[in-house]
Amino acid sequence: FLDQRNVERIDFLMFLGDNFYPSGVTGVDDKRFREQWAEAFLAHKKLHVPYKVVIGNHDMQRGNQVHQINFSDDTRNTYGLWQHRGEGDPSAPAQNCYDFQCAASNQSRSGVALANFFVIDTCAAQYNCRRVEPKIEERFAREQEQLYARMKDLDAQTAAAREMLSGSSVNDDTSSSSPTPTPPTAGTALTAWSIVCGHHGMYTNGRGHHTEGLCLRSSEYSSPTSRGEIKTSNGLGLEEKLVAAGVDAYYCGHDHVAQCTREKGIDHIGTGNAIECGYYQGHAPSSVLIRPVDWLEDRHRGFTFNRIVVNDDGTSDWICEFIEGRSSNVVQMVQRRKAHDGSVRIVKNDLAATVAKAAKDKLPAPPAGIAPPSPPLAMKR
């Protein structure tokens, strides 16, 4: 795919959880780190990039997710590319929740045009994970508060940098005491994208994981019991926090499909179809779907290819392409544009129009009007 698109480099890859089936790894010396990661991915020179890793429910089936975290600091970690940490102090311990920044595809890291990525552990939304770690909900609450605080801190840093770059110069007209803003340098964006990555989806059309989505996004939710009764439970309330923090996109895996939807200003990107396809326990009946996803692909394996590019007027575009792995065709595309004031508008959103196409056995050709790609920000698995 990278060769077909003439992509010279990618900045990182994201593993969105359930990295080792069926129940994680047995230790930092588990041979699957070598056989299923290093030998499979690092055999390709263009994939010698950081691998940012999310913990999934299968990674902690036996409470053993710590091995994947600790592997970040192990000497067997080839080139140190398996990473459970951000870009801060390299001596700081690896952890399951962290954040990092990445420059836009066509701008140097010294600019403001950054994407802020926040990796979170969403396993508290799943019942069997709560059994493995009884206090996981308390941990999630602490990590959520830390996440929110970090988001606000980075927002303040971005605002300060934006003020410095935009600058001001005194108008020559002495009758006016108001400074005249100096326009930004062409191709310099003044806002940052905020992207959260977890394992569980907040919105899904799957039967088996629908309740987990309710639990993750809602402060309180209702679900049927095994006796057919309706039970009301406390949820994790993640959506409210992300909306308040101005998050632009949420990436997840879990359901083995490609799916996307936009809700409350957040684009939800599900890309769990790298190895196999299909919903766990099939599609949920429409009667229980509070918000069906806008688009899904549940028959073909693939991944998403993501870029953030800076436009000449200082706005920036976030572009997410869903790629069918066998043919490398683009089967769906989401594109948003962020203005200087941080507002976001839809540039390309043909989700509803492609639902009928996605139902066909024959994959559609790449959507018309897709420009030749610039160097990517990231490719996610």
N, C-alpha and C positions, 0 to 999 in steps of 0.2 A: 504493500500500500504506500509506504513512504517513498519508495522508488518511483512508483507510478505517478505520484503527485509532485515529484521533484522536490521533496522536503529534505533539506540539508541537515536540519537538527530539530529535536524536540527538547523542551525544557525539563519535563519529568513525566512519569506515568503514575497513575493512581490506581491502586488495588482497593476496591470498594468492599472488602470483607469476604468471608468464607474463602479464604485464600488457600486452605488445604482441607480437602474432604477426606473422611467424613467428620473427623473430630480433632482438627488442628494438628499440631506437631507434638512430639514427645519430649523435646528438649532442643537446646540450641545446636546440638550435634545431630539432629534428625537429618537423614540423607535427602529428604524431600526438598530442603532448602537448595541443595545442589542440583538434584535431578529435575525438579519441577519449576525451579526459578532460574538459577544461574546458568544451567546448561540449555534451558529452553529459551530464555530471553537474552542473556548476555552473549550468546553465540552470534548475535547481530550487532555490529559495531554501532549502528545508529541508536541502539537501545541501551548504550552505556550511559545512562542518565539516572538521576535519583528516582527511586521507587517509593512514593509516599503511600503508607499502608494504613488501612482502616480495619478494625477488628469486627468480625461478623459472628453470628451465633454459632456456626460450626467451628469457629476457631476457639471457642470457650466451652465446648461441650463438657469438658472435664475440668474446667477451671484452669486450663493450661495456656490461656492466651498470653501469659507473661513470657513464654518462650519466644514468641514472635517479636515481642517488644524488646526483650533482652538481646535478641540476635542483632539488633542495630549496633550494639557495642562489641560484638564478638569478632574475634580475629578471622573467623571463617566467612565473614560478611564481605563478599567480593567487592573490592574498591570502596567499601563503605556505602554502597548504593541502596541497600535495604534500610529505610529510614522511618523510624517512629518518633520523629522530632522535627522541630521547626528549624529556623536559621539563626537562632540565638547562640548562646554559649555552647560550643561543641562538647564541652565537658559535662554539661547538664545531663541528667539521666533521661533515657528515652521514656516515653509515656504513651498512653493510649489516646490522649487528647492533646492536640498541639496546633499551632498555626504557623504559616509561612507566607511569604510574599513572592510574587513573580512579576517581572517586567512584561509590558505588552510586547507582542511579537515584533513590532517594527519600531521599538524605542529602547534606548539604553536604560539600564537599571537606575541611572541617576535621576531619571525623570519621575514625575508624580504618577504617571499612568501605570498603576500597579493593580494587580488583583490580589486581594487578601483572601487566603484560603484558611478555613478553620475545619480541622478534622475532629469529629466527635465519636463517642462510643454510644450507640443507640440500643445496645442489647437489653437494657432495662425494660424495653417495650415488649419483650418476649417472655412468656411464662416459664419455659424451661430454663432460661438464663437466670431468672429470678430464683429458681430453685437451686441452681448451682452456686449463686452468690446472693445470699439472703438480703444483704444490705446494698444491693446494686442500685436501687432507686434512690437511696440517700446519696450514694456516690454521684449518680447522674445529676441530682439537684445541685450538688456542690460544683460539679464541672460545668453545669449550665450557667451558674452565676459567674464563674470564672470566665467562661466564654463571652458572656454579655459585657463584662467589664473590659475584657481585651478588645472587643469590637469597638467600644466607646473610646478606648485609648487610641486605637488606630485611626478612628474617625477624626479625632482631635489632631493627630499628627498630619493626616491628609489635608485637613483644613488649614493648618499652619503652613504647610508646603504650598498649598494652592494660593494663599495670600502672598507668600514670598515670591512665587513665580509670576502671579498676575501683576503685582507691584502697583505703584501709583506715581504719577508725576504731576507737579503743580501746573495748572493751566496758566498760560502766559497772560490771560485776561485778568488783570488785577482786580476787576470788579467782582470776580467770583472767588470765593474762598474754598470752594469744593474741589478736591483733587480730581483729576481726570484719570480714570483707570488706564493703565497701559495694557494693550491687548497681548495675550500670550503668544509666544513664539509659535510659528506655524508647525503643526504636527506635535504639539505638546498638550497632552490631556491634563485636565485639572481635577479629575475625580478618579476614585478607585472603585473597582468592582468588589463586591463582597460575596464570597461563595463558600457554602458549608458543605462538607462531605461526610456522610454517615452510611451505615449499612442498610437500615430499614427505611422503607418508603413511608411517607405520610399519606400519600394517595396512591391507590392501586386498584385495579379491576380484579385482582386475584381473590379467590374465596378463602384460601388458607391463611393469607397474611393481611386480610382486610382489617380484622380487629386490632392487630398490632399497629397498623397505621392510625387507627382511632386513638389508641392508647398513647402513641408517640406525640401526636399533634394536639390533643385535647387535654384540658385540665380535668374534665369529667366526661365519661363516655358510657354508653350502654351496649351490652352484648348478650347474646343468648347463652344460657347454660346448657349442659348436656341433657337436662330435663325439659328443655324448651322454654324455660323461664327467662325473663329479661332481668339482667343484673346490671346495676349502675356501679361503676368503679372510678376511683381517682386515676387520672391520666398524668402524663408527664408534661403536657403544656408547652411543647417545644415551639409550635407554630407561632404562638403569641409573642414569644421572645424574639424569634427571627424577624417577624413583621416589625416589631418595635425597634429592632436594631437596623432596619433598612437592608436586610439581606436580599440579594438579587437572584440567587439560584441555590437550589439544594440538589446535590447529586447523591444517588443511592444505588444499591444493588438489590440483594435479597430475592425478589421475584426474578425468575430467569427469563425475562422479556425485556424488550426496549419499550419504554413508555414515557410520555411527557404530558404535562398539563401545567396551566398557570392559574394560581389561586392567591388572592390577596397580595398581588404584586410580586410574587415569588414564582420563578419557573422551577418546576419539579422535574428533574431528569433522572429517569430510571434506566440503568444500563447494566443489567445483570445477565445478559445473554451471551457471554463470551464462550462458554463451554457447552451449554445445552439450553433448550428453549421450552417454555411453557410455564403456566402458573401452577403453583403448588395447590393441589386439590381442584384445579380448574378455575373457570371464570366464576366470579361471584354473581348471584342473581341481581338483576337491576333493582329489585325491591330493597336491597340492603346498601346499595351504593349511594352515599350521600352526594358524592361528586365523582362521576365517571371520568376517567382520564380522557384527554382530548385526542390522543393518538397512541397506538400501540402496535408492536410487531412481535408476534409470538411464534414464528415459524423458522426464522433464520438467525443464525449466530452472528455476532458482530460486536461493535464497540462504538464509542463516540470519540470524535476528533474535534478538539476545541481550540479556539484562537481568540485573542483580544488584540485588536488593531486600533491604532490612533489615526484619526482623520485630520486633514489639513486644518479644519476649523477648530481643532481642539476637542471635539467630541470623540468618543471611543465606542467601538462596536464589540460586543461579545457574540461569538458565533459558535454554535454547537451543531455538528453534523453527525447524524446517525449513519454508520457505515455497515453495510452487509459484508461480513468477513470473506465470504467465498469470492465474490465478484469485485469487491472494493467499491461498489456503487453507493452513492448517497441516496438513502431511502427517505430521509427526513432532514429538515434543517430549521433551526431556530436562530433568529438574529435580533438583537436588541441594540439600541443606541443610547448612550448616556450623555446628557448635556453638561455644561459647566456647573449648573446648579445641582447636579446629582439626579435630576429627573430622568426617567427612562421611558422611551417610546418603542413601540414594536416596529421593526423594519421589515421583518419577514416572519409570517406566522400562518403558514398554509396548512395547519394541522388538520382542520376539519375537511379541507379539500382533498387531503391525501388518505383519509380513512378508507374510502372505497378502493383506492389503489393498493393499500396495504393488504386488503382482503384477497387480492389476486395471487395466484401461485407464482406468476411471472413477476419478478422484481421490476419496479419502475426505473426508468433511466434517471440520472441525476436531474433535480429540478432545474428548469430553465432559469438563466440569469445568474448562476453561481459564478463568481469571478474566480480567476486562477488564485489558488491559495497563497497567502503570505506565510512565512515561517510560523509554526504553530506555537501556542502557549502550552498546550498539554494534550496528551492523548490518554483517555481513561479506558480501563478494562472493566 
